[in-house]
Amino acid sequence: MKSLLVRSVVLMVCLGGIAGAQSVAQTAAFRSVDPMIGTGPDGHTFPGAVVPFGMVQLSPDTEIKPFKQSYKWAAGYRYEDSSILGFSHTHFSGAGHSDLGDVLITPETGEVKLEPSDYRSTFQHQSETAEPGYYAVTLDTPQVRAELTATTRVGVHRYTFPSDKPAHLVVDLRSSIYNYAGKVMWSRVRLREGGLVTGMRETRGWAPARQLYFAMRFSAPLNGHLFRNVEPLPQEYLGFSGVRRDATDVPFKEGRGLVAAFDFGQLARPLVVEVALSTVSEEGAIANLNAEVKGFDFDGMRAQARAMWEKELGRVEFSGTEAMKKNLYTALYHALMAPSTAMDVDGRYRGPDEEVHQAKNWEFVSTFSLWDTYRAEQPLMTLLQPEERTNNLVRSLIASQQQSPYGILPVWQFAGLETWCMIGYHAVPILADAYRKSIRGYDAEAALNAMVVSARYRQYEGVGEYIDRGYVPVDHDDESASETMEYAFDDWTIAQMAHAMGKKEIEQEFTKRAAYWRNVFDAKSGFVRPRLADGSFREPFDPAKAGNGSGFTEGNAWQYSWYQPQDEAGLIQLLGGDDKLIQKLDAMFDAKVDPKQYADVEDIAGMIGQYIHGNEPSHHLAYLYAYAGAPWRTQERLKQIVESQYRPAPDGLVGNDDLGQMSAWLLFTSMGFYPVAPGSNEYVLGRPFVDETKLHLPNGKTLRIVKEGSGDYVGGVSLNRQPLTRVFLRHDELLAGGELRFTMQSTPNKEFGRAASARPYSMSTITH
């Protein structure tokens, strides 16, 4: 009995030690995050408060520009700016386009000022603090310390005013990121019993007719309020504007350009403001507010946000230089922001048909930057959160297809609404990748049907001609070459899922379509080229031409000619062998290019020759050397990219983070592998960039990835002490946990991965 007691005590001590070690690791991860990374010229990230996958992103806005001037301010904040307008509740992290900036709040002292030019305040970066779930800054003009934190659906503000000056808050419902006249179609604000403020606005922006509702309460009683419509309505609508009292006898105002001011008199203690959002109704916002925050406990909410981030960031442990850990943990932080929650606590949400729907036992999520995130961001989530986030994502995609007026999967969706931004039907590889990785919790038949229906939707971006001709003709669509390449990959993933489900006819149809990339590949020049409806390639042809008239999407033939992740062996065959692909890749990386020639082409940034790391079609290219039996060349190029494209500084991202894709690329690459072809269940080996990674898997197992020795080349790889001769890993091998060990050396190992049997999947060399 005594020994049993001793063993129990020892077990408790050991378990306590493990929990303590995990807590220390989580704290270290949290402290390594710098939300300022990417807030400089090109990253388009924001520094404000958000919890993992939160519906609220509460952050400072430094500038609201007219639409044509607003690209640089896609996240609302730029580190180079020296003044702040206020703090709004919705933002994108790293998007190349934008909207949002909803319900802007700014503190004032003294006279109430309602125009942005008057309430804007200067600030100093030295006064800023930014960490996951918390942001603070001192506003010079009103001499107010502003602090922000958040829950999933509520933004929480704390303002410390000078005690000898009257405290005011301005709530501006006109303010919007990517602004233009008439963007706000309608807005409303009302003051309810007990000082509760509710309202809404409908905007006509990137997503048309987007409705957002809010509920707001204050920790101090109101001395007074002012509601003003600064954009008067036409005469015939005057009966619906102006202060009026409704059936509940509360002050109420509606119109297109509403601004409100609230007076609190002189305050002896900080003012806490809680703001809940809903896409459904004011009542939904009130319910969200009551469910997620109580007692104006700002510090408690901040601690809760920190605990949520520590849990998520603790899923991966990195050991390396401080600079690299800061890069990686910030990348993980950015990768864990979207897709974001887009429903109320009761499960109601607004779908793509603009109607209210009910989710039961799952969570509707939105903010799908699918052209970007299917490549690495979502494959990362299948490793870190397969049952939690991935199942919700899959169910949300299926629901969106079923509720879409067009009956197809989302293209680029946020707040449940379609924007039709970018090309491809890239919800398809996300669904296929999840199914192939045995992630369930949704109706697989409905998922496959959604994929097939979307791929057969002839009205979308040349799909009809793609089906009929086997390619999209450039005389009918200026992005035709890119569309053909991307459709072919998406089609291959449909074939993979159909094969796994035993749907032979669907598999055959889409396996055939997966080879259509060959129809725009010109073997004579060695490039993908725009092709005319008469079957000829368009002349003249310049592989370096990008932008309007090029036939490509945010790139050129130098990037897109190698975009057939499902069939790189087929590309090698058409080029004339392994050496030809290696030569083409080298020519791309080593090209002498003046980046200024692409200054007018959106999102071409981070150039290494004709390789463009700031945009997604290039992201797999360094790994293609492995398909030609030269993984040591992959190792060289990855070092070149990592060292030139990522820095732990505000200007440390060379291009838009694109809702986590740039970050996910760095995370995978630093671990030593990358999902070149989602849906293949394979990860192509590169080389690690940290000494050790511990990947804590949701199944309770841990994969320990070790870099042994020095040098920039991989001498050998072992998996659980067994030598690995191939240059790829399988998904089930990662999930099994254990140890993946890279032995590094100073010279290339040109025999490793050279054999054809060692190379990753390709439809030209492997049959079902």
C-alpha positions in Angstrom: 0.0 0.0 0.0 2.9 2.3 0.8 4.6 1.7 -2.5 1.3 2.4 -4.3 1.1 5.7 -2.5 4.6 6.6 -3.4 4.0 5.7 -7.1 0.9 7.9 -7.1 2.8 10.8 -5.6 5.6 10.3 -8.2 3.1 10.2 -11.0 1.4 13.4 -9.8 4.8 15.1 -9.6 5.7 13.9 -13.1 2.3 15.1 -14.5 2.7 18.4 -12.7 6.2 18.7 -14.2 4.9 18.1 -17.7 2.1 20.6 -17.2 4.5 23.1 -15.8 6.9 22.6 -18.8 4.0 23.0 -21.2 3.0 26.2 -19.4 6.5 27.6 -19.6 6.6 26.7 -23.3 3.2 28.4 -23.9 4.4 31.5 -22.1 7.6 31.6 -24.1 5.6 31.2 -27.4 3.2 34.0 -26.4 6.1 36.4 -25.6 7.8 35.7 -28.9 4.8 37.0 -30.9 5.2 40.6 -32.3 1.9 41.7 -33.8 3.8 44.7 -35.4 5.4 42.3 -37.9 3.8 43.0 -41.3 2.2 46.3 -40.3 4.8 48.1 -42.5 4.7 48.7 -46.3 3.5 45.4 -47.7 2.3 42.9 -45.1 -1.2 44.5 -44.5 -1.5 43.0 -41.0 -2.9 44.9 -38.1 -1.6 45.2 -34.5 -4.9 45.2 -32.6 -6.7 42.8 -30.3 -8.2 39.5 -31.5 -8.6 36.0 -30.1 -7.9 32.9 -32.2 -10.4 32.9 -35.1 -12.3 35.7 -33.5 -15.3 37.5 -35.1 -14.0 40.8 -33.6 -10.6 42.3 -34.7 -10.4 45.5 -32.6 -7.5 47.6 -33.9 -6.4 51.2 -34.6 -7.1 52.8 -37.9 -4.5 55.3 -38.9 -6.0 56.3 -42.3 -9.2 56.0 -44.2 -8.5 56.8 -47.8 -10.7 57.0 -50.9 -11.0 53.7 -52.6 -8.4 54.2 -55.4 -5.8 55.4 -52.8 -6.5 52.8 -50.1 -4.5 49.7 -51.1 -1.7 50.5 -48.6 -4.2 50.8 -45.8 -6.0 47.5 -46.4 -5.6 46.6 -42.7 -6.5 50.1 -41.6 -3.1 50.7 -39.9 0.4 51.4 -41.3 3.4 51.6 -39.0 4.8 54.6 -40.9 1.8 56.8 -39.9 1.9 59.1 -36.9 -1.7 59.7 -36.1 -4.8 57.5 -35.3 -8.4 58.1 -36.2 -9.8 55.7 -33.7 -10.4 52.0 -33.1 -12.7 49.9 -35.2 -13.9 46.4 -34.7 -13.3 44.5 -38.0 -10.2 44.0 -40.0 -8.5 41.5 -42.4 -5.1 40.2 -41.6 -2.9 40.6 -44.6 -5.5 40.8 -47.4 -4.7 42.2 -50.8 -8.1 43.9 -50.9 -10.2 45.1 -48.1 -13.4 46.4 -46.6 -14.5 46.5 -42.9 -13.4 49.0 -40.3 -16.8 48.9 -38.7 -18.0 50.9 -35.7 -15.1 53.2 -35.1 -14.7 54.6 -31.6 -12.4 57.4 -30.5 -12.0 59.2 -27.1 -12.1 63.0 -26.8 -11.7 65.5 -24.1 -13.0 69.1 -24.1 -15.1 70.2 -27.0 -16.9 67.4 -28.9 -15.6 67.1 -32.5 -17.4 64.9 -35.0 -15.2 65.2 -38.1 -12.2 62.8 -38.6 -9.9 65.7 -39.4 -10.8 67.1 -35.9 -10.8 64.0 -33.8 -7.7 62.4 -35.3 -4.8 62.3 -32.7 -1.1 62.0 -33.0 0.7 59.2 -31.2 4.2 57.9 -30.5 5.3 54.3 -31.2 7.1 54.3 -27.9 3.7 54.4 -26.2 2.4 51.4 -28.1 2.1 47.9 -26.6 1.0 45.0 -28.8 0.7 41.4 -27.9 -1.8 38.6 -28.8 -5.2 39.7 -27.5 -4.1 43.2 -26.3 -3.1 46.5 -27.8 -2.5 49.9 -26.0 -1.4 53.4 -27.1 -1.4 56.9 -25.7 -3.3 59.4 -27.9 -1.4 62.7 -27.7 -4.3 65.2 -28.4 -6.8 64.1 -25.8 -4.1 62.8 -23.5 -5.9 59.5 -23.2 -4.5 56.0 -22.7 -6.4 53.6 -24.9 -6.3 49.8 -24.2 -8.0 47.1 -26.3 -8.8 43.4 -25.7 -11.4 41.0 -27.1 -13.4 37.9 -26.8 -14.7 36.0 -29.8 -17.6 38.4 -30.5 -16.9 41.4 -28.2 -14.3 44.1 -28.4 -13.4 45.5 -25.0 -11.9 49.1 -24.6 -10.5 50.8 -21.6 -9.8 54.5 -21.7 -8.0 56.4 -19.0 -8.9 60.1 -19.3 -7.3 63.1 -17.6 -9.4 63.5 -14.4 -9.8 67.2 -14.8 -11.3 67.2 -18.3 -14.7 66.0 -19.6 -14.6 62.6 -21.1 -16.4 61.9 -24.4 -16.6 59.0 -26.9 -17.3 59.5 -30.6 -18.8 56.5 -32.4 -18.5 57.1 -36.2 -20.7 54.8 -38.4 -19.4 56.6 -41.5 -15.8 55.3 -41.3 -14.9 52.4 -43.5 -11.7 50.9 -44.8 -11.6 51.2 -48.7 -14.0 54.1 -48.5 -16.0 56.0 -51.1 -19.1 58.1 -51.3 -22.3 56.2 -50.7 -20.6 53.0 -49.4 -22.7 53.2 -46.2 -26.2 52.5 -47.5 -28.0 52.8 -44.1 -27.2 53.0 -40.4 -29.0 53.2 -37.2 -28.2 54.0 -33.5 -30.5 53.9 -30.5 -30.0 54.5 -26.8 -31.9 51.9 -24.7 -32.7 51.7 -21.1 -29.8 51.5 -18.7 -27.4 53.2 -21.1 -27.2 50.3 -23.6 -26.5 51.5 -27.1 -27.4 49.4 -30.1 -27.4 49.9 -33.9 -26.5 48.7 -37.3 -25.1 49.6 -40.7 -25.4 48.2 -44.1 -22.5 48.8 -46.5 -22.1 48.3 -50.3 -18.5 47.4 -50.5 -16.4 44.4 -51.5 -19.2 42.3 -50.3 -22.5 43.8 -51.4 -25.3 44.7 -48.9 -23.4 43.6 -45.8 -25.3 44.0 -42.6 -23.6 44.4 -39.3 -25.3 45.0 -35.9 -23.7 46.0 -32.6 -24.5 46.4 -28.9 -22.5 48.7 -26.7 -22.4 49.4 -23.0 -20.3 51.6 -20.7 -18.9 51.2 -17.2 -19.9 54.8 -16.3 -23.3 56.5 -16.5 -24.0 58.9 -19.4 -24.3 62.6 -18.8 -25.6 63.2 -22.3 -25.5 62.1 -25.9 -25.6 63.5 -29.4 -26.8 61.7 -32.5 -26.2 63.4 -35.8 -26.8 62.5 -39.4 -24.1 64.3 -41.3 -25.2 63.0 -44.7 -28.8 64.2 -45.0 -31.4 62.2 -46.9 -33.3 63.4 -49.9 -36.5 65.4 -49.1 -38.8 62.4 -49.7 -37.0 60.4 -46.9 -37.1 63.1 -44.2 -39.9 61.3 -42.4 -37.5 58.5 -41.7 -34.6 60.6 -40.3 -34.0 62.8 -37.4 -34.3 62.1 -33.6 -37.5 60.3 -32.9 -39.0 58.0 -30.3 -40.1 54.5 -31.1 -42.6 52.3 -29.3 -40.1 51.6 -26.5 -39.7 55.4 -26.0 -35.9 55.4 -26.6 -33.8 58.0 -28.5 -33.4 56.7 -32.0 -31.8 57.9 -35.2 -31.2 56.4 -38.6 -29.7 57.6 -41.9 -26.7 57.1 -44.2 -24.0 59.1 -42.3 -24.5 58.7 -38.6 -22.1 59.8 -35.9 -22.8 59.7 -32.2 -21.1 61.3 -29.2 -21.4 60.3 -25.5 -20.6 62.5 -22.6 -19.4 61.0 -19.2 -18.3 64.2 -17.4 -15.1 64.0 -15.5 -14.0 60.5 -14.6 -12.0 59.4 -11.6 -11.4 55.9 -13.0 -10.9 54.4 -16.4 -13.9 54.0 -18.7 -14.6 50.4 -20.0 -16.6 50.0 -23.2 -17.9 46.7 -24.4 -19.0 46.3 -28.0 -20.5 43.1 -29.3 -21.1 42.4 -33.0 -23.7 40.3 -34.9 -24.5 39.7 -38.6 -28.1 38.8 -37.6 -29.7 41.5 -35.5 -29.3 44.0 -32.6 -30.9 41.4 -30.3 -28.2 38.9 -31.4 -25.5 41.4 -30.6 -27.1 42.0 -27.1 -27.1 38.2 -26.6 -23.5 38.0 -27.6 -22.6 40.8 -25.3 -24.3 39.2 -22.3 -22.9 35.8 -23.0 -19.2 36.8 -23.4 -18.5 39.7 -21.0 -19.7 40.6 -17.5 -18.8 43.2 -14.9 -16.6 45.4 -17.1 -13.6 43.3 -16.1 -11.1 44.4 -18.7 -8.1 42.7 -17.0 -10.1 39.5 -16.7 -10.9 39.6 -20.4 -7.3 40.3 -21.3 -6.2 37.4 -19.2 -8.8 35.2 -20.9 -7.6 36.3 -24.4 -4.0 35.6 -23.3 -4.9 32.1 -22.1 -6.6 31.3 -25.4 -3.5 32.4 -27.4 -1.2 30.5 -25.1 -3.1 27.3 -25.7 -3.1 27.7 -29.5 0.5 28.9 -29.8 1.6 26.1 -27.6 0.6 23.5 -30.2 4.1 24.0 -31.8 7.4 24.5 -29.9 10.4 26.0 -31.8 14.0 26.0 -30.6 16.3 28.4 -32.5 17.5 32.0 -32.6 15.4 34.6 -30.9 14.9 36.4 -34.3 13.7 33.1 -35.9 11.4 32.3 -33.0 9.8 35.7 -33.2 9.3 35.2 -36.9 7.7 31.8 -36.5 5.5 32.4 -33.5 4.2 35.6 -35.1 3.6 33.6 -38.3 1.6 31.0 -36.2 -0.3 33.9 -34.6 -1.2 35.3 -38.0 -2.2 31.8 -39.2 -4.6 31.3 -36.4 -6.8 34.3 -37.2 -9.0 33.1 -40.0 -11.4 31.7 -41.1 -13.2 33.6 -38.4 -16.3 33.0 -36.4 -19.3 34.5 -38.3 -22.3 33.5 -36.2 -24.0 34.4 -32.9 -23.8 32.5 -29.7 -27.2 30.9 -30.5 -25.9 29.5 -33.8 -27.6 31.9 -36.1 -25.7 33.4 -39.0 -26.3 35.3 -42.2 -25.5 33.2 -45.3 -24.6 34.0 -48.9 -28.3 34.4 -49.7 -28.4 37.2 -47.2 -30.9 35.2 -45.1 -30.5 34.1 -41.5 -29.7 30.4 -41.0 -29.2 28.2 -37.9 -26.1 26.1 -37.2 -26.6 23.2 -34.7 -23.6 21.6 -33.0 -21.2 23.3 -35.4 -19.8 26.8 -36.0 -20.3 28.8 -39.1 -17.0 30.5 -40.1 -16.2 32.8 -42.9 -13.3 35.0 -44.3 -12.2 32.6 -47.0 -9.2 33.9 -49.0 -9.3 30.6 -50.8 -7.0 31.4 -53.7 -4.3 31.9 -51.1 -5.1 29.6 -48.2 -5.7 26.2 -49.8 -2.0 26.0 -50.6 -0.5 25.9 -47.0 -2.7 27.7 -44.5 -5.5 25.2 -44.5 -3.1 22.1 -44.7 -1.5 23.6 -41.6 -4.9 23.6 -39.9 -5.4 19.9 -40.8 -2.4 19.2 -38.7 -3.1 21.5 -35.8 -6.9 21.6 -35.7 -8.5 18.8 -37.8 -11.5 18.2 -35.6 -12.0 21.7 -34.3 -11.5 24.3 -37.1 -11.3 22.1 -40.2 -14.6 20.4 -39.7 -16.3 23.7 -39.0 -14.7 25.1 -42.2 -15.8 22.1 -44.3 -19.4 22.4 -43.0 -19.4 26.1 -43.6 -18.3 25.6 -47.2 -21.0 23.0 -47.8 -23.6 25.2 -46.2 -22.5 28.2 -48.2 -22.8 26.2 -51.4 -26.3 25.0 -50.5 -27.4 28.6 -49.6 -25.7 30.3 -52.5 -28.0 31.9 -55.1 -25.7 30.4 -57.7 -25.4 27.0 -56.0 -21.6 26.9 -56.0 -18.9 27.0 -53.3 -17.4 30.2 -52.1 -14.6 31.9 -54.1 -13.6 34.7 -51.6 -16.2 35.1 -48.9 -16.4 37.1 -45.7 -19.3 37.7 -43.3 -21.0 34.9 -45.2 -21.1 37.0 -48.5 -19.4 36.4 -51.8 -16.9 38.9 -53.3 -16.0 37.0 -56.5 -12.4 37.9 -56.0 -9.6 35.9 -57.7 -9.9 32.8 -59.9 -10.3 29.1 -59.5 -12.7 27.1 -57.4 -10.3 26.6 -54.6 -12.8 25.5 -51.9 -12.5 22.2 -53.8 -8.9 21.3 -52.8 -9.7 22.2 -49.2 -12.6 19.7 -49.1 -10.6 17.0 -50.9 -7.6 17.5 -48.6 -9.7 17.2 -45.5 -11.5 14.0 -46.8 -8.2 12.4 -47.9 -6.8 13.0 -44.5 -9.7 11.1 -42.9 -11.2 14.2 -41.3 -14.9 13.6 -40.9 -17.8 15.3 -39.1 -19.7 16.4 -42.2 -21.7 14.9 -45.1 -19.1 13.6 -47.5 -21.7 13.1 -50.3 -22.8 16.7 -49.9 -19.2 17.8 -50.0 -18.4 15.9 -53.2 -21.6 17.2 -54.8 -20.7 20.8 -53.9 -17.3 20.2 -55.6 -18.7 18.7 -58.8 -21.5 21.3 -59.1 -19.0 24.2 -58.7 -16.6 22.7 -61.2 -19.4 22.3 -63.8 -20.8 25.8 -63.3 -20.3 27.1 -66.8 -21.1 30.8 -66.1 -18.0 31.3 -63.9 -14.8 32.7 -65.3 -14.5 30.7 -68.5 -15.5 27.4 -67.0 -17.9 26.6 -69.9 -15.2 27.0 -72.5 -12.7 25.2 -70.3 -15.1 22.2 -70.3 -15.8 22.4 -74.0 -12.3 23.2 -75.4 -10.0 21.9 -72.6 -8.7 25.4 -72.0 -9.9 29.0 -71.5 -9.3 31.1 -74.6 -7.5 34.4 -74.0 -9.6 36.3 -76.6 -12.5 35.8 -74.3 -10.8 36.1 -70.9 -7.6 38.0 -70.1 -6.7 35.6 -67.2 -7.2 32.5 -69.3 -3.8 30.8 -68.9 -3.9 31.1 -65.1 -7.5 29.9 -65.0 -6.7 26.8 -67.1 -3.8 25.9 -64.9 -5.7 26.4 -61.6 -8.9 24.7 -62.8 -6.8 21.6 -63.8 -5.3 21.3 -60.3 -8.7 21.7 -58.6 -10.1 19.1 -60.9 -7.4 16.7 -59.9 -8.4 17.0 -56.3 -12.0 16.2 -57.2 -10.7 13.0 -58.9 -8.8 12.1 -55.7 -11.8 12.4 -53.5 -14.1 10.6 -56.0 -11.6 7.8 -56.1 -11.5 7.6 -52.3 -15.3 7.4 -52.3 -15.6 4.9 -55.1 -17.3 7.3 -57.6 -15.6 6.1 -60.8 -17.5 8.2 -63.3 -16.7 11.4 -61.4 -13.1 10.2 -61.0 -12.7 9.6 -64.7 -14.2 12.9 -65.7 -12.0 15.0 -63.5 -8.8 12.9 -64.0 -9.2 13.8 -67.7 -9.8 17.5 -66.9 -6.7 17.5 -64.6 -4.5 17.0 -67.7 -6.0 20.1 -69.4 -3.0 22.2 -68.2 -1.1 20.5 -71.1 -3.4 22.4 -73.6 -1.8 25.7 -72.7 1.7 24.4 -72.4 3.9 25.2 -75.4 6.7 22.6 -75.6 8.6 24.6 -78.1 9.1 27.6 -75.8 8.9 25.6 -72.6 6.2 27.9 -71.2 2.5 28.0 -70.5 1.1 30.5 -73.0 -2.3 32.2 -73.6 -4.1 30.4 -76.3 -6.7 31.8 -78.7 -10.2 30.3 -79.4 -8.9 29.2 -82.9 -6.4 26.9 -81.1 -3.2 28.9 -81.8 -1.0 30.5 -79.2 -1.3 34.2 -79.0 1.6 36.2 -80.6 3.7 38.0 -79.7 4.6 36.3 -76.5 6.8 37.6 -73.7 7.1 35.3 -70.6 7.9 38.2 -68.4 4.8 40.2 -69.2 2.4 40.5 -66.3 -0.8 42.4 -65.5 -3.4 43.5 -68.1 -3.0 41.8 -71.4 -0.7 39.1 -70.2 -3.2 36.2 -69.9 -2.1 35.6 -66.3 -3.4 36.5 -62.8 -1.0 38.6 -60.7 2.0 36.9 -62.3 3.4 35.8 -65.7 4.5 32.7 -67.5 7.7 32.5 -65.4 5.6 31.7 -62.3 2.6 29.8 -63.9 4.5 27.5 -66.2 5.4 25.2 -63.3 1.9 25.3 -61.7 0.8 21.7 -62.1 1.4 20.3 -58.6 -0.5 17.2 -59.6 1.7 16.4 -62.6 5.3 17.7 -62.3 6.5 14.5 -63.9 4.4 15.4 -66.9 6.0 18.8 -67.1 9.5 17.2 -66.9 8.6 14.9 -69.7 7.4 17.8 -71.9 10.5 19.9 -71.1 12.8 17.0 -72.1 14.0 15.6 -68.7 15.1 16.5 -65.2 17.9 18.7 -66.2 15.6 20.9 -68.3 13.3 21.6 -65.4 16.3 22.4 -63.2 17.6 24.8 -65.8 14.2 26.5 -66.2 13.9 26.9 -62.4 17.5 28.3 -62.2 16.8 30.7 -65.0 13.7 31.9 -63.1 15.5 32.5 -59.8 18.6 33.9 -61.4 16.9 36.2 -63.9 18.0 39.9 -63.9 14.8 41.8 -63.3 14.1 45.4 -62.4 11.1 45.2 -60.0 10.0 48.7 -61.1 8.7 47.2 -64.3 6.0 45.5 -62.3 5.2 48.5 -60.1 1.7 48.8 -61.6 0.9 45.1 -61.2 -1.0 44.3 -58.0 0.8 42.0 -55.5 4.0 41.4 -57.3 6.5 41.8 -54.5 9.4 39.9 -52.9 11.1 39.2 -56.2 14.1 36.9 -56.5 14.7 37.0 -60.2 11.3 36.1 -61.6 10.4 34.2 -58.5 7.7 36.3 -56.6 7.5 35.2 -52.9 5.0 38.0 -52.2 2.4 36.2 -54.2 1.0 32.7 -54.0 1.6 31.0 -57.4 5.3 31.0 -56.7 5.1 29.4 -53.2 5.8 25.8 -54.3 8.4 26.5 -56.9 11.6 26.0 -54.7 10.4 22.5 -53.9 10.1 21.4 -57.5 13.8 20.6 -57.8 13.0 17.6 -55.6 10.7 16.3 -58.4 13.7 16.4 -60.8 16.0 14.5 -58.4 17.9 17.5 -57.0 16.5 18.2 -53.5 19.8 19.8 -52.6 18.9 22.6 -55.0 15.6 23.0 -53.1 17.7 23.4 -49.9 19.7 26.2 -51.5 16.7 28.1 -52.8 14.8 27.8 -49.5 17.8 29.4 -47.6 17.7 32.2 -50.2 14.0 32.8 -49.7 13.8 32.6 -45.9 16.8 34.9 -45.4 15.5 37.5 -47.8 11.8 37.5 -47.3 11.1 37.4 -43.6 12.3 39.7 -40.8 11.1 40.3 -37.3 10.2 43.9 -38.0 7.2 46.0 -39.2 8.5 45.7 -42.7 9.3 42.0 -42.2 6.7 40.6 -44.7 7.5 41.3 -48.4 3.9 40.9 -49.5 0.4 40.5 -48.2 0.2 37.8 -45.5 -3.1 36.8 -47.2 -5.0 35.5 -44.2 -2.1 33.4 -43.1 -0.7 31.9 -46.3 2.7 33.7 -46.2 2.9 32.7 -42.6 2.0 29.1 -43.2 4.7 28.8 -45.9 7.3 29.9 -43.4 6.0 27.5 -40.7 6.0 24.5 -42.9 9.4 25.4 -44.5 11.0 26.0 -41.1 9.9 22.5 -39.9 11.5 21.0 -43.0 8.6 20.0 -45.4 5.8 21.6 -47.5 2.4 20.5 -48.9 3.1 21.1 -52.6 0.0 19.3 -53.8 -2.9 19.4 -51.2 -5.0 16.3 -51.7 -1.9 14.1 -52.2 -1.4 13.5 -48.5 2.3 14.1 -49.1 4.8 16.8 -47.9 7.9 17.4 -49.9 11.1 17.6 -47.9 13.2 20.7 -47.8 15.4 21.5 -44.8 14.7 22.8 -41.3 15.5 26.3 -40.2 15.3 25.8 -36.5 17.2 23.5 -34.2 14.2 21.6 -33.0 10.4 21.7 -33.5 7.9 19.9 -31.4 4.5 19.5 -33.1 1.9 18.7 -30.5 -0.7 16.8 -32.5 -4.5 16.8 -31.7 -4.4 13.0 -31.3 -2.1 13.4 -28.2 1.1 12.4 -30.0 4.1 14.6 -30.6 6.3 14.8 -33.6 9.8 15.9 -32.7 11.8 17.4 -35.7 15.5 17.7 -35.0 18.2 19.4 -37.0 21.5 17.6 -36.2 24.9 19.0 -37.2 25.7 22.2 -39.1 25.7 23.3 -42.7 23.0 24.2 -45.1 22.6 20.8 -46.9 20.7 17.7 -45.8 23.0 14.8 -45.6 20.3 12.3 -44.6 16.9 12.0 -43.0 15.6 9.5 -40.6 12.1 8.8 -39.4 11.9 7.1 -36.0 15.5 6.0 -36.5 14.9 4.5 -39.9 16.7 6.1 -42.8 14.4 7.8 -45.3 15.5 7.5 -48.9 12.5 9.4 -50.4 12.1 13.1 -50.4 8.6 13.3 -49.1 6.6 12.3 -46.0 3.1 11.0 -45.8 0.4 12.6 -43.7 -0.2 9.4 -41.6 3.5 9.4 -40.8 3.3 12.8 -39.3 0.2 11.9 -37.3 2.0 8.9 -35.9 4.4 11.2 -34.1 7.9 10.2 -33.1 11.1 11.7 -34.4 12.0 13.2 -37.8 15.8 13.9 -37.9 17.7 15.9 -40.5 21.4 15.4 -40.5 23.0 18.5 -41.9 26.4 19.0 -43.7 28.3 21.7 -45.5 28.2 20.1 -49.0 25.3 18.8 -51.1 24.3 15.1 -50.9 23.6 14.7 -54.6 22.5 11.0 -54.2 19.7 11.7 -51.7 16.4 11.7 -53.5 17.9 11.1 -56.9 16.0 7.9 -57.7 12.7 8.2 -59.5 11.1 6.1 -56.8 12.1 8.6 -54.2 10.2 11.5 -55.7 6.8 12.9 -54.7 3.5 12.1 -56.2 2.7 12.8 -59.9 -0.2 11.7 -62.0 2.1 10.9 -64.9 4.0 8.3 -63.0 1.5 6.9 -60.5 -1.8 5.3 -61.4 -4.7 4.5 -59.0 
